[in-house]
Amino acid sequence: MAPVAAAQMAVKPEFLRFPAPGKIEPYTGLRRSQLYELAADGLIETISLRRRGKVRGTRLIVADSLFGYLRGLIPEQNLPPGSTTLTE
C-alpha cells in the first residue's frame, strides 16, 4: 500500500483498519502483527464490526488509543543515557 498522501494525513481518523497481511498501517508504519500484539496486551483499543449471526467481521483500531500509546512512549524513549526514570 502506498503511504497516505499528505492531504489525507491532515484529517485525523477516528478508527484505523488493520492492514492486510504483509502490509503496514499507513499512519504509523506498524505491521499487522505488531498491532494485534498491542491489542492483545490491552495497550490499544479495538472494536469489531460484525453483523448479528455472522462469524466474520472487520476489526478496527480506535485511533486515539493507538496514537496515545505511541505518544506515551516519547518520554520513555527520550531518557538521558543510563537513566531509568524521568526524575533522575
C-alpha positions in Angstrom: 0.0 0.0 0.0 1.3 3.4 -0.9 1.9 5.9 2.0 -1.1 8.1 2.9 -0.9 11.4 1.0 -0.1 14.5 3.0 -3.6 15.9 2.4 -5.2 12.8 3.8 -2.9 12.8 6.8 -4.2 16.2 7.8 -7.6 14.6 8.6 -7.3 12.6 11.8 -9.2 9.4 11.5 -11.3 8.1 14.4 -10.7 4.4 13.5 -8.0 2.6 11.6 -8.4 -0.6 9.8 -5.8 -3.4 10.4 -3.6 -3.6 7.4 -3.7 -6.7 5.1 -1.1 -9.4 5.9 2.4 -8.4 4.9 1.4 -4.7 4.7 1.9 -1.8 7.1 -0.6 0.6 8.7 0.0 3.8 6.7 -0.4 6.3 9.6 2.1 4.6 12.0 4.1 2.2 9.8 3.3 -0.6 12.2 2.8 -4.1 10.9 -0.4 -6.1 11.4 1.2 -8.5 13.9 2.5 -5.6 16.0 -0.9 -4.0 16.1 -2.6 -7.3 17.1 0.1 -7.8 19.9 -0.6 -4.3 21.3 -4.4 -5.1 21.2 -3.9 -8.5 22.9 -1.8 -6.9 25.6 -4.6 -4.3 26.2 -2.4 -1.4 25.2 -4.7 -0.2 22.4 -8.4 -0.5 22.0 -10.2 -2.2 19.1 -13.8 -2.8 18.1 -15.3 -5.4 15.9 -17.9 -4.7 13.2 -19.9 -7.8 12.7 -23.5 -8.4 11.8 -25.6 -10.4 14.2 -25.3 -14.1 13.4 -22.2 -13.7 11.2 -18.9 -15.4 12.0 -16.6 -12.9 10.3 -16.4 -9.2 10.7 -13.9 -6.3 10.5 -11.7 -5.3 13.4 -10.9 -1.6 13.7 -8.4 0.2 15.9 -9.5 3.1 18.0 -7.1 5.7 16.6 -6.9 7.8 19.8 -5.8 4.8 21.8 -3.0 3.9 19.3 -1.8 7.4 19.0 -2.0 7.9 22.7 0.0 4.7 23.3 2.7 5.9 20.9 2.8 9.4 22.4 3.2 7.8 25.8 6.4 6.2 24.6 8.1 9.6 23.9 9.2 10.4 27.5 10.4 6.8 27.9 12.4 6.9 24.7 14.0 10.3 25.4 15.6 9.5 28.7 19.2 10.5 29.2 21.7 7.7 28.8 21.8 5.4 31.9 18.7 6.9 33.3 15.7 4.8 34.2 13.2 7.4 35.3 12.4 11.0 34.4 13.1 12.3 37.9 16.8 11.2 38.0 
